[in-house]
Amino acid sequence: MYRIAVAALVLAASGCATTGGGGGREGNATIAGVVRLPESGLRAQDACEQLQVTVASPSSPTVGLGRAMVKQSRGGRCSFTVSGVPSNTDLQVGLAVGGGLKCESGDAPAVTPEPSAVKVGDYGTATRDFALNCGA
């Protein structure tokens, strides 16, 4: 009986020690920033809900990492946070615009800058800002 209890305890302890990492895809770093919306020319009241910030490995740019949140902020901006991204790893941060977000001309707004590289240390936070533009 004692051996079974010890074996169960060892198994439980080793199981607890290995949970979480998701194959090394999750981490403890954070990417945060703002998206500046155009002062005029955008046809959407819910623009922030139609934006998606993606943090990915440069080798797999379509596979997002971490947990992203984009919300309305003050002054014609949206703020975003992507938490749980791998630390000490080369990452790429980009912004995608949903298909329902259009300029008054009917075109999708331009995003600047292009996706950029970032590397964040353990428990660190990096900032990246984006802007949407409707026309010149």
N, C-alpha and C positions, 0 to 999 in steps of 0.2 A: 504494500500500500504506500509506504514511504517513497519507494522508487518511482511509482506512478506520479505521486505528487511533485517530486523533484523534476521529473521529465516534463510534466505539464508546465511547471514554473519556468523551466529553461526555454521551452517552446514558446510560451507566452512572451517572455522577455526578448527573445530574438525576433519574434514577430513585431513587437512594438518598436524595436530598434530599426527595422527596415521599412516601416510604413512611411508614406509621404512622398518621397522624391519623384514618383511617376516616371521612373526611368531616367532621371536626371533632367527632366524637362521643366520642372518647377524650381524656383529658387527664392531668394530673399531680397532681391533688388527691386527697385521701382523706377518707372519712367513717368514723368509728369510734365504737364505743360498746358498751353492754351492754343486755341484756334481762333484767329481773328476773322470775323465775318465781314463781308463788304458793307459799307455804310448804306449803299443803295444798290438796286438791281437784282436782289435775290428774291425769288418767289417761294418763300417757305417760312412759316411761323415756327416750325419745329425742326429747324436746321440741325441743331445739336443731336437730335435723335437719329439723324440720317448720316452721321459721321461715324467712321470706324477707324480707330487707331490700331495699327498692327505692329507688334514687336515680334520679329522672327529671326531665325538664323539666316545668314546670307546664302547658305547652301540650300535652304528650303524656305524661300520668301513668302510662300502661300500658306505655311503652317504657323499660325499665330501661337505665341507663348504668353503665359500669364493670364490675368483677369483684368479686362479693360472696362473702364467706366467713363462715359462722356456725359457731361451735364451742362445745362445753361448757366452762364456766369453773367456778371455785370458788364456793361459797356460794349455790347455787341460782340461778345466772346463766348466761347465754350471752353470749359476746363476739362482736362482728362487726366486719368491716372491708370497706369497699367502696373499692377502689383504681381508679385510672385514670379518675376522673370529670373532666369539664371544669372548669377553673378560671375564676374571674371571670365566672361565669354563674349566673343564678338557678336553683336546683334545689329539688326537693321530696324529702324523706326520709320514707319510711313503712315500716311493718312489716305483713306479711301472715302469717296463721296457716294452716297446711295443714289440709285437711279431716279428717285423722286425729287432730288434737290436740283433745281434749275435756276438759271439766271432769267431775267425778263426777256432776253433774246431767245430763250429756249435751249441754249447750250448749257452744258454742265460747267460749274465754276472751276477755274484753274486752281490747283493746289501748289503752293510754294512753301518751303523748298521741296525738292525731290526726296525720296527716302534717304536717310543718312545713317552712318555707322555710329555705334556707341558701345562702350564697354564700362560696366558699372561694377565697383567693388562690393564686397560682402556688406549687406545691409545698407547699401548706398542708394542714392537717388540721383538720376540724371534728368535734366530738363531739355525738352525740345519744343519749339513753338512752330506753328504752321499758320498760314493765311490763305483764305479763299478770295478769289478775284473774279469779278464779272466784267470783262472788257478791259480796255486800256486804262 
